[in-house]
């Protein structure tokens, strides 16, 4: 870690939603095809965009993080990535289509839902409306994961059919696909009493099965943290990076090295990337429960990571 003050290190680790812009030209293959229009907001790395020169993004280690915006009646053509990709829906309703030997199975995702697209799994997605989609996209590698298109209008391929009936849940392909889905309204919530007297709830999404992960982690992990009003976590130091994005409430994040300390407030869709070896803690500074997504740069995080001060 570079020799910076804790205040400078913290400033350099935060991506603020209001200081970013939506990039409507993030995906060159969509140029000239309005039906493919979607925008990207980059936080960590560039994800599936070749725009590696964006100085407003944070440096990725084991995963990238961006937000994607898509209007109704727009779609992304069927493609693959060489690394797994996680979709986490903030708002709207996304229909993801998995390609099974030329036949497509639709997976519908709503707010708080997540889907793990394994490496080389051909998929596309669309917005059947009526609301825009905002989704958090995370790719399990620091370099750009450029899509390999299986179909595209440039090849003369047509658009998917919008507003289709839901598939038969007993179809074996549907059963297989839903093994990679996390329903936010159904994922278990575990409450922990910390040594400082605060309470903290965790909601496993993509974690090892023995830690209750709904979907087993591959290269990185994903969960939610819920902090009650005035609650404060312990002080942690991990041997992997962790990125927190605020979904609800106001969260104070503090960096410390035992001598210096610095803190800042994060609001909705603000992100902090805590590098490996950086000591930190979180505090709910607002009214009501604060909710954060936490992406961990390992497939095997310590089982007691939130209850054991590091």
C-alpha positions as CSV (number, residue, x, y, z in Angstrom):
1,X,0.0,0.0,0.0
2,X,1.3,3.4,-0.9
3,X,2.4,5.9,1.7
4,X,-0.7,8.1,1.9
5,X,-2.5,9.7,4.8
6,X,-5.6,7.9,5.8
7,X,-7.7,10.9,4.6
8,X,-6.0,10.8,1.2
9,X,-6.4,7.0,1.0
10,X,-10.1,7.2,1.8
11,X,-10.8,10.0,-0.7
12,X,-9.0,7.9,-3.4
13,X,-11.1,4.9,-2.5
14,X,-14.6,6.4,-2.9
15,X,-16.8,6.6,-6.0
16,X,-19.7,9.0,-5.6
17,X,-22.8,8.5,-7.7
18,X,-23.4,12.3,-8.1
19,X,-19.8,12.8,-9.4
20,X,-20.2,10.3,-12.2
21,X,-22.0,10.4,-15.6
22,X,-23.8,7.7,-17.6
23,X,-21.7,6.7,-20.6
24,X,-24.1,6.0,-23.6
25,X,-21.1,5.0,-25.8
26,X,-19.6,2.4,-23.4
27,X,-20.2,-0.6,-25.8
28,X,-18.9,0.0,-29.3
29,X,-20.8,-3.0,-30.8
30,X,-24.1,-1.1,-30.0
31,X,-23.2,2.0,-32.1
32,X,-25.8,2.5,-34.8
33,X,-28.3,0.2,-33.3
34,X,-30.7,2.1,-31.1
35,X,-32.5,-1.1,-30.0
36,X,-29.2,-2.0,-28.2
37,X,-28.9,1.3,-26.4
38,X,-27.8,1.1,-22.8
39,X,-25.5,3.2,-20.5
40,X,-22.8,2.3,-18.1
41,X,-21.5,4.1,-15.0
42,X,-18.1,2.7,-14.0
43,X,-17.0,2.4,-10.4
44,X,-14.3,-0.3,-10.3
45,X,-12.6,-1.0,-13.6
46,X,-14.4,-1.0,-16.9
47,X,-16.3,-4.4,-16.9
48,X,-17.5,-5.2,-20.4
49,X,-16.4,-1.9,-21.9
50,X,-13.0,-1.3,-23.5
51,X,-12.8,2.1,-21.8
52,X,-9.9,1.4,-19.6
53,X,-8.7,5.0,-19.6
54,X,-11.5,6.3,-17.4
55,X,-9.7,8.0,-14.6
56,X,-12.8,8.3,-12.4
57,X,-12.9,4.5,-11.8
58,X,-11.1,2.6,-9.1
59,X,-8.4,0.1,-9.8
60,X,-9.8,-3.5,-9.9
61,X,-8.1,-6.5,-8.3
62,X,-10.4,-9.5,-8.5
63,X,-13.7,-8.0,-9.8
64,X,-15.1,-5.0,-11.5
65,X,-18.3,-3.0,-10.6
66,X,-20.4,-0.8,-12.7
67,X,-24.1,0.3,-13.0
68,X,-26.0,-0.4,-16.2
69,X,-29.1,1.6,-17.3
70,X,-31.5,0.3,-19.9
71,X,-34.8,1.8,-21.1
72,X,-37.9,-0.3,-21.9
73,X,-38.0,-2.1,-25.2
74,X,-34.2,-2.3,-25.5
75,X,-32.1,-5.5,-25.3
76,X,-28.5,-6.8,-25.2
77,X,-27.7,-9.4,-27.9
78,X,-26.8,-12.9,-26.9
79,X,-23.1,-13.2,-25.9
80,X,-20.6,-15.0,-23.7
81,X,-17.8,-13.9,-21.3
82,X,-14.7,-16.0,-20.5
83,X,-15.3,-15.2,-16.8
84,X,-18.4,-15.3,-14.5
85,X,-20.6,-12.2,-14.3
86,X,-23.1,-11.2,-11.6
87,X,-26.2,-9.1,-12.3
88,X,-27.7,-7.4,-9.2
89,X,-30.9,-5.5,-9.9
90,X,-31.4,-2.1,-8.2
91,X,-34.7,-1.1,-9.9
92,X,-36.8,-2.2,-12.8
93,X,-37.4,-5.7,-14.2
94,X,-34.7,-7.5,-16.2
95,X,-35.4,-10.5,-18.4
96,X,-32.3,-12.6,-18.9
97,X,-32.3,-15.3,-21.6
98,X,-30.0,-18.3,-21.4
99,X,-29.2,-20.1,-24.6
100,X,-29.6,-23.8,-24.5
101,X,-28.4,-25.1,-27.9
102,X,-30.3,-22.4,-29.8
103,X,-33.4,-22.4,-27.6
104,X,-33.8,-19.7,-25.0
105,X,-35.0,-19.8,-21.4
106,X,-36.1,-16.6,-19.8
107,X,-35.1,-15.7,-16.2
108,X,-37.0,-12.7,-14.7
109,X,-35.1,-10.6,-12.1
110,X,-36.6,-7.8,-9.9
111,X,-35.2,-5.4,-7.4
112,X,-32.8,-7.1,-5.0
113,X,-32.5,-10.2,-7.2
114,X,-29.1,-11.5,-8.5
115,X,-28.0,-13.8,-11.2
116,X,-24.6,-15.5,-11.6
117,X,-23.8,-16.0,-15.3
118,X,-21.1,-18.7,-15.3
119,X,-18.1,-18.4,-17.7
120,X,-19.0,-19.1,-21.3
121,X,-22.8,-19.3,-20.5
122,X,-24.5,-17.6,-23.6
123,X,-27.0,-15.0,-22.4
124,X,-28.8,-11.9,-23.4
125,X,-31.1,-9.6,-21.6
126,X,-33.9,-7.2,-22.3
127,X,-36.3,-4.7,-20.6
128,X,-39.9,-5.7,-21.2
129,X,-40.9,-2.4,-19.4
130,X,-42.6,-0.4,-18.2
131,X,-39.8,1.0,-16.0
132,X,-36.1,1.6,-16.8
133,X,-33.6,-0.9,-15.4
134,X,-30.7,0.0,-13.2
135,X,-28.5,-3.0,-12.3
136,X,-25.1,-3.5,-10.8
137,X,-22.8,-5.6,-13.0
138,X,-19.8,-7.3,-11.6
139,X,-17.2,-9.3,-13.6
140,X,-14.8,-11.7,-11.8
141,X,-11.6,-10.4,-13.4
142,X,-9.8,-7.0,-13.5
143,X,-9.3,-6.8,-17.2
144,X,-12.2,-5.9,-19.6
145,X,-14.3,-8.9,-20.4
146,X,-15.3,-8.1,-24.0
147,X,-18.5,-10.0,-25.0
148,X,-18.3,-12.6,-27.7
149,X,-21.5,-12.2,-29.6
150,X,-23.5,-15.3,-30.6
151,X,-26.1,-13.1,-32.3
152,X,-26.2,-9.4,-33.2
153,X,-28.1,-7.2,-35.6
154,X,-24.9,-6.5,-37.5
155,X,-25.0,-10.2,-38.5
156,X,-28.6,-9.9,-39.6
157,X,-30.0,-11.4,-36.4
158,X,-33.4,-10.2,-35.2
159,X,-34.4,-8.9,-31.8
160,X,-35.8,-11.2,-29.1
161,X,-39.5,-11.4,-28.7
162,X,-40.6,-9.0,-25.9
163,X,-43.2,-9.7,-23.2
164,X,-43.3,-13.4,-23.6
165,X,-45.2,-15.7,-21.1
166,X,-43.1,-17.0,-18.3
167,X,-41.5,-20.4,-18.9
168,X,-42.7,-23.6,-17.4
169,X,-40.9,-23.8,-13.9
170,X,-40.8,-27.6,-14.3
171,X,-38.7,-27.4,-17.5
172,X,-35.3,-28.9,-16.6
173,X,-33.5,-26.0,-18.3
174,X,-35.5,-23.6,-16.1
175,X,-34.6,-25.6,-13.0
176,X,-30.9,-25.5,-14.0
177,X,-30.9,-21.7,-14.6
178,X,-32.6,-20.9,-11.3
179,X,-29.8,-22.6,-9.4
180,X,-27.9,-19.5,-10.2
181,X,-30.6,-17.0,-9.1
182,X,-30.8,-15.3,-5.7
183,X,-34.2,-13.8,-4.8
184,X,-33.6,-10.9,-2.5
185,X,-37.0,-11.3,-0.9
186,X,-36.2,-14.9,0.0
187,X,-32.5,-14.9,0.8
188,X,-32.0,-15.7,4.5
189,X,-31.0,-12.9,6.9
190,X,-28.7,-13.7,9.8
191,X,-28.5,-11.4,12.8
192,X,-25.2,-11.1,14.8
193,X,-24.5,-9.4,18.1
194,X,-21.1,-7.8,18.0
195,X,-18.6,-7.4,20.9
196,X,-19.2,-3.7,20.9
197,X,-23.0,-4.2,21.6
198,X,-24.1,-3.3,18.1
199,X,-26.2,-5.6,15.9
200,X,-25.4,-6.5,12.3
201,X,-27.4,-8.6,9.9
202,X,-25.9,-10.4,6.9
203,X,-27.7,-11.7,3.9
204,X,-25.7,-14.3,1.9
205,X,-26.0,-14.2,-1.9
206,X,-22.9,-15.6,-3.6
207,X,-20.8,-17.4,-0.9
208,X,-19.5,-20.8,-0.1
209,X,-22.3,-23.3,0.5
210,X,-21.1,-23.9,4.1
211,X,-21.6,-20.2,4.8
212,X,-25.1,-20.3,3.5
213,X,-24.5,-18.9,0.0
214,X,-27.6,-19.3,-2.1
215,X,-25.2,-19.6,-5.1
216,X,-21.7,-20.9,-4.5
217,X,-19.0,-18.3,-5.1
218,X,-16.5,-18.9,-8.0
219,X,-13.8,-16.2,-8.0
220,X,-15.4,-13.5,-5.7
221,X,-18.3,-13.3,-3.2
222,X,-21.4,-11.2,-2.7
223,X,-23.6,-10.5,0.3
224,X,-25.7,-7.7,1.9
225,X,-25.1,-6.0,5.2
226,X,-27.9,-4.4,7.3
227,X,-26.9,-2.0,10.0
228,X,-29.6,-0.8,12.4
229,X,-29.8,2.9,13.4
230,X,-26.7,4.0,15.3
231,X,-25.1,0.6,14.9
232,X,-21.3,0.4,14.3
233,X,-19.3,-2.5,13.1
234,X,-16.1,-3.8,14.6
235,X,-12.8,-2.8,13.1
236,X,-11.6,-5.1,10.3
237,X,-8.5,-5.8,8.3
238,X,-9.0,-8.3,5.5
239,X,-6.4,-10.0,3.3
240,X,-8.6,-9.3,0.2
241,X,-10.4,-6.2,-1.1
242,X,-14.1,-5.5,-0.3
243,X,-16.3,-3.0,-2.1
244,X,-19.4,-1.6,-0.3
245,X,-22.2,0.1,-2.3
246,X,-24.9,1.8,-0.2
247,X,-28.4,0.8,-1.2
248,X,-30.4,2.5,1.6
249,X,-29.5,5.0,4.3
250,X,-26.4,6.9,5.2
251,X,-23.2,5.1,6.1
252,X,-20.0,6.5,7.6
253,X,-16.8,4.6,6.6
254,X,-13.6,5.1,8.6
255,X,-10.1,4.2,7.6
256,X,-7.4,4.0,10.3
257,X,-3.9,2.8,10.7
258,X,-3.9,2.9,14.5
259,X,-2.4,6.4,14.6
260,X,-4.4,8.3,12.0
261,X,-8.1,8.0,11.2
262,X,-10.4,9.5,8.6
263,X,-14.0,9.1,7.8
264,X,-16.6,10.1,5.2
265,X,-20.3,9.7,4.6
266,X,-21.7,7.6,1.8
267,X,-25.2,7.8,0.4
268,X,-27.3,5.8,-2.0
269,X,-25.2,4.3,-4.9
270,X,-21.9,5.6,-3.4
271,X,-19.2,3.0,-3.3
272,X,-16.0,2.5,-1.2
273,X,-13.3,0.1,-2.2
274,X,-11.4,-1.1,0.8
275,X,-8.1,-2.6,-0.3
276,X,-6.5,-5.7,1.3
277,X,-4.6,-4.7,4.4
278,X,-6.6,-1.5,5.0
279,X,-8.2,-1.3,8.5
280,X,-11.8,0.1,8.5
281,X,-15.2,0.1,10.1
282,X,-18.7,1.1,9.2
283,X,-21.3,3.1,11.1
284,X,-25.0,3.8,10.4
285,X,-25.2,7.6,10.6
286,X,-28.8,8.0,9.4
287,X,-32.3,7.2,10.5
288,X,-33.5,3.7,10.0
289,X,-31.7,0.6,8.8
290,X,-28.8,1.1,6.4
291,X,-28.3,-1.5,3.7
292,X,-25.1,-2.2,1.7
293,X,-24.0,-4.7,-0.8
294,X,-20.5,-6.1,-0.1
295,X,-18.4,-7.7,-2.9
296,X,-15.5,-9.6,-1.5
297,X,-12.4,-10.3,-3.6
298,X,-12.2,-14.0,-2.7
299,X,-14.3,-17.1,-3.1
300,X,-13.5,-18.3,0.4
301,X,-13.9,-15.4,2.9
302,X,-13.5,-16.1,6.6
303,X,-16.7,-17.4,8.1
304,X,-16.4,-15.1,11.1
305,X,-15.4,-12.0,9.1
306,X,-18.0,-9.7,10.6
307,X,-18.0,-11.0,14.2
308,X,-14.2,-11.1,14.6
309,X,-12.2,-7.8,14.7
310,X,-9.2,-8.0,12.5
